Amino acid sequence: MTWIRQYGDVREFAGRVVPFLSRSESTNSLPLRIIHGLTAMSGPLPQGLYLAAVQAGDSPDAPLLAVALRTPPHNLVLSHPFPREATEVVGLDCLEQSLPGVIGAVEDASAFATWWTARKPVQARVAMQLGTYELDQVVTLPPTAGRLRKANPADVALVEAWNRAFRSEIMPSAPESPFAENLDHWYFWEVAGEPVTSVKAIPSTPNGATLSAVYTPPALRRRGYATTAVARVSALMLERGYRFCFLFTDLANPTSNGIYQRIGYRYVCEFRQINFTPCSGGLNDACRILCLALK
C-alpha cells in the first residue's frame, strides 16, 4: 500500500526525508537546497507550504518512495526517482490546489504533467530544459585578470539588481518574490576594483554546495569572467570541505554548458520545468494533445 504523509514541521520533515534524498545528492540537490533554506529561515515560513513524503505503507518507519514539496507561488518539486505510484498519490493529494507547474527529472516531471492535465482543465508547456551538473575537482582555473571577493553590505543594491536581471533573463515568466538574500552566499569577480560577474553559492546537501545566479552584465560578456568566477567559487567550496558542487544550466545554452564542463563539471541528467496554464473551455482535446507531446 502506497501512503502519503504531509508535514507541518519543517525540521521533522527534514529529519525524515534528507537521508533518503541524500542517497543521490546530485539528482536531489534542488529539494535538498529548498529544505536547507527552510530550516535556516528565522522568520515565518511561506503560506501554503507543501511538504509530503510518499511511503510504502502507513507505519512511521515504512520505506520512503518519493518526496514532493512546494513553496508557493513556485512549482511543485519532485525528488528523483519518482515512481508512478508516487505520481498518483501526490497528484490526488494536490488535486484541490492550483499548481503553476512541476519541476523534476525529465521522466518524473513529464509523467506528473501527463497525470495532472488529464484531470485538470490546464495545458502543460515545457518552460525550461535543465542540465544537472556535478563537480568534485576543479580541473581548469582560467588565468583571467582580477580577483574573487565576497559581497558585503555595501553591495546589497548591486546584488539585488543583478539577481533581478539574472531572473528576468532566464525565467521571464517566473513569479516575483521579495529579495531576502543572505549576502554571505554571494561572490563577485572584480577587475580593476569593479565587479564584473556575480555568483551565488549556498550549502544545499549534506556534502555539497550549489552554485547559481551566475550573472555578467551584457556589455562585459565574452571575456571569460563567468568561467573564472565559477571556477574560483567552486574551488573555494571544495577547500571549505564540501565534497561536491552542483549547478543547473539551461540546455538550450551550449556556451554555458561548455564552460562548466571545461572547469570540471560532469553532466548528470536532464531536468524539466513544466508550467500549467488554464485551458479555455475546460479539459479539451487540445490540452490532451499538448500533454501527450511531453512524453
C-alpha positions in Angstrom: 0.0 0.0 0.0 1.3 3.4 -1.0 0.7 6.1 1.6 1.4 9.8 1.7 2.1 12.0 4.7 2.1 15.8 4.8 4.3 17.6 7.3 3.7 20.8 9.1 7.0 20.9 10.8 10.0 21.6 8.5 12.6 20.0 10.9 10.5 16.9 11.3 10.2 16.7 7.6 13.9 17.2 7.0 14.7 14.5 9.6 12.5 12.1 7.7 13.4 12.8 4.1 17.0 14.2 4.0 18.7 10.7 4.5 16.5 9.4 1.6 17.2 12.3 -0.7 20.9 12.1 0.1 21.3 8.7 -1.5 21.6 10.7 -4.7 22.7 14.2 -3.8 23.3 15.3 -7.4 19.8 14.5 -8.6 18.1 15.7 -5.4 20.2 18.9 -4.9 17.1 21.1 -5.6 14.8 19.6 -3.0 17.7 19.4 -0.5 18.6 23.0 -1.2 15.0 24.1 -0.6 14.8 22.1 2.7 18.1 23.5 3.9 16.8 27.1 3.2 13.5 26.4 5.0 15.2 25.0 8.1 17.6 28.0 8.1 14.8 30.6 8.0 14.4 32.8 11.1 11.1 34.4 10.1 7.7 32.9 9.3 7.5 30.1 6.7 5.8 30.7 3.4 2.0 30.4 3.5 0.6 27.2 1.9 3.9 25.4 2.2 3.5 21.8 1.0 5.8 19.1 2.4 5.0 15.5 1.5 6.6 12.1 1.8 5.4 9.0 -0.1 5.9 5.8 1.8 5.4 2.1 1.1 2.9 1.7 3.9 1.4 3.8 6.7 3.7 2.9 9.6 6.1 5.7 10.7 9.2 3.8 9.7 7.8 2.5 6.3 10.4 2.8 3.5 10.2 6.1 1.6 9.4 6.0 -2.1 9.5 9.7 -3.0 9.3 13.3 -1.8 7.4 16.3 -3.1 7.4 19.9 -1.9 6.3 23.3 -2.9 6.9 26.8 -1.6 4.1 29.0 -3.1 4.0 30.6 -5.6 6.6 28.3 -7.1 6.3 25.0 -8.9 5.9 21.6 -7.3 9.3 20.0 -6.9 9.8 16.2 -7.2 12.5 14.0 -5.9 14.3 11.6 -8.1 13.4 8.8 -8.7 9.7 9.5 -8.5 7.8 6.2 -9.2 4.5 6.2 -10.9 2.6 5.2 -7.8 4.0 8.4 -6.2 2.7 10.4 -9.1 -0.8 9.1 -8.4 -0.9 9.7 -4.6 0.8 13.2 -4.8 -1.5 14.2 -7.7 -4.6 13.2 -5.7 -3.2 14.9 -2.6 -2.7 18.2 -4.6 -5.9 17.9 -6.7 -7.6 20.8 -4.9 -4.6 23.1 -5.4 -3.9 25.3 -8.4 -0.4 24.3 -9.3 1.5 26.6 -11.5 3.7 23.7 -12.7 6.1 21.0 -11.8 9.9 20.5 -11.9 11.9 17.3 -11.7 13.9 14.8 -13.7 12.5 14.8 -17.2 10.7 11.4 -16.9 9.3 12.3 -13.5 8.1 15.8 -14.4 6.6 14.6 -17.7 4.7 11.7 -16.0 3.3 14.1 -13.4 2.3 16.6 -16.1 0.5 13.9 -18.0 -1.4 12.8 -14.9 -2.3 16.3 -13.9 -3.5 17.6 -17.3 -5.7 14.5 -17.7 -7.7 15.6 -14.6 -7.4 19.4 -14.5 -8.5 22.0 -17.1 -5.0 23.1 -17.8 -2.4 22.7 -20.5 1.3 21.9 -20.0 4.2 23.7 -21.6 7.8 22.9 -21.2 9.3 26.2 -19.9 12.9 25.1 -19.5 15.1 22.0 -20.1 17.8 22.0 -17.5 21.1 20.0 -17.2 22.2 19.0 -13.7 26.0 19.1 -13.3 28.3 17.8 -10.5 31.9 18.7 -9.7 34.3 17.1 -7.2 37.5 18.6 -8.6 38.3 21.8 -10.5 40.3 20.8 -13.5 40.8 24.2 -15.0 41.4 27.6 -13.3 41.4 30.1 -16.1 44.2 32.7 -15.9 41.9 35.7 -16.0 42.9 39.1 -14.5 41.0 40.1 -11.4 40.2 38.7 -8.0 37.3 37.0 -6.2 35.7 38.7 -3.2 32.7 38.1 -1.1 29.8 40.5 -1.3 29.5 43.0 1.6 26.7 45.2 2.9 27.6 48.0 0.5 26.8 45.6 -2.4 23.2 44.9 -1.4 21.7 47.2 -4.2 24.0 45.7 -6.8 23.3 42.1 -5.7 19.6 42.8 -5.9 19.8 44.4 -9.3 21.9 41.7 -10.8 19.8 39.0 -9.3 16.7 40.6 -10.8 18.4 40.9 -14.2 19.5 37.2 -14.0 16.0 36.0 -13.1 14.3 38.1 -15.8 16.8 36.8 -18.4 16.5 33.1 -17.7 13.0 33.0 -16.2 11.0 35.9 -17.6 7.6 34.4 -16.6 8.7 33.4 -13.0 6.6 35.0 -10.2 8.2 37.9 -8.5 9.3 37.3 -4.9 10.7 39.7 -2.3 14.5 40.0 -2.2 15.7 38.4 1.0 19.1 37.1 0.2 22.0 36.3 2.6 24.9 38.3 1.3 27.3 35.7 2.8 26.3 33.4 -0.1 27.3 35.9 -2.8 30.6 36.5 -4.5 31.9 38.9 -7.1 34.7 38.5 -9.6 36.1 42.0 -9.9 38.6 43.6 -12.3 40.4 46.9 -11.5 38.2 47.2 -8.4 34.9 46.9 -10.3 32.5 43.9 -10.1 32.1 42.1 -13.4 30.4 38.8 -12.5 28.3 37.6 -9.6 27.9 34.0 -8.3 25.8 32.6 -5.5 27.0 29.5 -3.6 24.9 28.0 -0.9 25.0 24.8 1.2 22.5 22.6 -0.4 23.1 18.9 0.5 24.9 17.1 3.4 28.1 17.1 1.3 27.6 19.7 -1.4 27.1 23.4 -2.3 25.0 24.6 -5.2 26.2 27.5 -7.5 23.6 29.7 -9.1 22.8 33.2 -10.3 25.9 33.4 -12.4 25.5 36.8 -14.0 27.7 39.1 -16.1 26.2 42.3 -17.5 25.8 42.1 -21.3 28.5 44.7 -22.0 31.1 42.7 -20.1 30.4 39.2 -21.6 32.7 37.1 -23.7 35.8 37.9 -21.7 36.0 34.8 -19.6 34.7 36.4 -16.4 31.9 34.0 -15.7 34.1 31.0 -16.4 36.7 32.3 -13.9 34.2 33.2 -11.3 32.5 29.8 -11.3 35.9 28.0 -11.3 37.2 30.1 -8.3 34.0 29.8 -6.3 33.8 26.1 -7.0 37.4 25.6 -5.8 36.6 27.7 -2.7 33.7 25.5 -1.8 35.8 22.4 -2.1 38.5 24.0 0.0 35.9 24.6 2.7 35.2 20.9 2.9 32.3 20.3 0.6 32.8 17.1 -1.4 30.7 18.3 -4.4 29.5 21.4 -6.2 26.2 21.3 -8.1 24.6 23.6 -10.7 21.8 23.7 -13.1 22.1 25.1 -16.6 19.7 25.8 -19.5 20.4 23.0 -22.0 19.4 25.4 -24.8 22.6 27.4 -24.0 25.6 25.5 -25.4 28.0 28.2 -24.3 27.3 27.9 -20.5 27.2 24.1 -20.8 30.6 24.0 -22.5 32.1 26.5 -19.9 31.1 24.4 -16.9 32.4 21.1 -18.5 35.8 22.7 -19.2 36.0 23.7 -15.5 35.4 20.1 -14.4 31.6 19.8 -14.1 30.1 16.5 -15.2 26.6 16.2 -16.7 24.3 14.1 -14.5 20.8 14.2 -16.0 18.2 16.4 -17.5 15.5 18.2 -15.5 12.4 19.7 -16.9 10.3 22.7 -15.7 6.8 22.3 -17.0 4.3 25.1 -16.4 0.5 24.7 -16.3 -1.9 27.3 -17.8 -5.7 27.2 -17.9 -7.4 25.7 -20.9 -10.3 27.8 -22.2 -13.4 25.8 -22.3 -12.2 23.1 -19.8 -10.4 19.9 -20.3 -10.4 19.5 -24.1 -8.6 17.6 -26.8 -6.0 20.3 -27.4 -5.0 20.1 -23.8 -4.6 16.3 -24.0 -2.6 16.6 -27.2 -0.2 19.1 -25.6 0.1 16.8 -22.6 0.9 13.7 -24.7 3.6 15.7 -26.5 5.5 15.9 -23.2 6.0 12.1 -23.1 
